Amino acid sequence: MTPHQHPSPNCGPRRDGLIPRFVVLHYTSMATAAAAIDRLCDPQAEVSAHYVICKTGRVTQLVPEGLRAWHAGRGQWQGLDDINSRSIGIELDNDGQGPFTEPLMQSLEALLQGLLQAWSIPPNNVIGHSDMAPGRKFDPGPWFDWTRLEAQGLAGPRSQNAGPDTPNLDSFAAMARAAGYTADVDAETLLAATRLRYRPFVTGPLEPADYAPLGQHDDQGQ
């Protein structure tokens, strides 16, 4: 894969000698990929990402992988902050209101395969923006096909363990935090964030099934 180049000024050195150990997936939530690229390259917007993948599958690189792009913002994952210095950010051309196109997904899979190999990033460290910033961010949203990435070893596998017969938010929050959801939010917000990832479109009170996918996550961060 040879991405198109459209350099963004919105970047800088990674702090404290950090290297990419995570990949964070976003949706653009804009009308077109071109509009998203314009914004991600606007110095006044003070946002960027390493890559943008449009609906046709075209991949555009805005920031070199070795530099720190400004895509993650406030949040935490696996007890770590400054996710910008620890990650590669990929923006996906989608408004959050429907499925991601097949050409986009194919390009994402090819890009992820290269990134995980080049930077020795384990599949468990491919996360959504909503995973590390629960309640503040909701992308890549309920329409994103995480199970497709999991099947190819491009995202961490989910457990099929049965939850407790009598679920409660305290025990659920403890399991979610052990799985990586360490941002400082309440249990209800954690539930909404994990459902975005594992049980999209499910609403209502905590259920035993909400525990199940969290069981196989490991702390792989550095």
Backbone hydrogen bonds, N-H to C=O, Kabsch-Sander energy under -0.5 kcal/mol:
donor,donor_aa,acceptor,acceptor_aa,energy
4,H,59,V,-2.9
6,H,61,Q,-2.5
8,S,62,L,-2.7
11,C,9,P,-1.9
12,G,68,R,-1.3
14,R,66,G,-0.5
17,G,14,R,-0.7
18,L,15,R,-2.1
21,R,86,R,-3.3
22,F,86,R,-1.6
23,V,125,N,-2.2
24,V,88,I,-2.5
25,L,23,V,-0.5
25,L,127,I,-2.6
26,H,90,I,-2.4
28,T,92,L,-2.6
29,S,94,N,-2.7
36,A,32,T,-1.6
37,I,33,A,-2.7
38,D,34,A,-2.4
39,R,35,A,-2.0
40,L,36,A,-2.7
41,C,37,I,-1.0
41,C,38,D,-0.6
42,D,39,R,-1.4
45,A,42,D,-1.1
46,E,42,D,-1.1
48,S,70,W,-2.1
50,H,89,G,-1.3
51,Y,89,G,-1.8
52,V,60,T,-2.3
53,I,91,E,-2.6
54,C,52,V,-0.5
54,C,58,R,-2.5
57,G,54,C,-2.0
60,T,52,V,-2.8
61,Q,4,H,-3.6
62,L,50,H,-2.4
62,L,60,T,-0.5
63,V,50,H,-1.1
67,L,64,P,-1.9
68,R,12,G,-3.8
69,A,67,L,-0.7
70,W,10,N,-0.7
71,H,69,A,-0.9
76,Q,132,M,-2.4
77,W,80,L,-2.1
78,Q,180,G,-2.4
80,L,77,W,-2.2
85,S,82,D,-1.0
86,R,82,D,-0.6
86,R,83,I,-0.9
87,S,83,I,-0.6
87,S,84,N,-0.8
88,I,22,F,-1.7
90,I,24,V,-2.5
91,E,51,Y,-2.9
92,L,26,H,-1.6
93,D,53,I,-2.6
94,N,92,L,-1.4
104,L,55,K,-0.6
105,M,101,T,-2.2
106,Q,102,E,-2.5
107,S,103,P,-2.1
108,L,104,L,-2.6
109,E,105,M,-2.5
110,A,106,Q,-2.0
111,L,107,S,-2.6
112,L,108,L,-3.0
113,Q,109,E,-2.3
114,G,110,A,-1.6
115,L,111,L,-2.5
116,L,112,L,-3.0
117,Q,113,Q,-1.4
118,A,114,G,-2.8
119,W,115,L,-2.4
120,S,116,L,-0.5
120,S,117,Q,-0.5
121,I,116,L,-1.4
125,N,122,P,-2.2
126,V,123,P,-1.9
127,I,23,V,-2.9
127,I,125,N,-0.7
129,H,25,L,-2.0
130,S,139,D,-2.3
131,D,128,G,-1.0
132,M,128,G,-1.2
133,A,129,H,-1.4
135,G,137,K,-0.6
136,R,133,A,-1.5
137,K,133,A,-2.4
141,G,138,F,-0.6
144,F,141,G,-1.2
146,W,144,F,-1.5
149,L,145,D,-1.1
150,E,146,W,-2.6
151,A,147,T,-2.1
152,Q,148,R,-0.8
152,Q,149,L,-0.8
153,G,150,E,-1.6
154,L,149,L,-2.9
155,A,149,L,-0.6
156,G,123,P,-1.1
159,S,213,P,-0.9
161,N,212,A,-0.8
172,F,168,N,-2.1
173,A,169,L,-2.8
174,A,170,D,-1.9
175,M,171,S,-1.9
176,A,172,F,-2.7
177,R,173,A,-2.5
178,A,174,A,-1.9
179,A,175,M,-1.5
180,G,177,R,-1.3
181,Y,176,A,-2.3
182,T,180,G,-2.1
185,V,183,A,-1.9
190,L,186,D,-2.0
191,L,187,A,-2.4
192,A,188,E,-2.1
193,A,189,T,-2.1
194,T,190,L,-2.7
195,R,191,L,-2.1
196,L,192,A,-1.8
197,R,193,A,-1.3
198,Y,194,T,-3.1
199,R,195,R,-1.4
202,V,199,R,-2.0
210,D,207,E,-1.7
211,Y,208,P,-1.5
212,A,208,P,-0.8
214,L,211,Y,-1.6
215,G,212,A,-1.3
216,Q,213,P,-0.5
217,H,214,L,-0.9
220,Q,218,D,-1.0
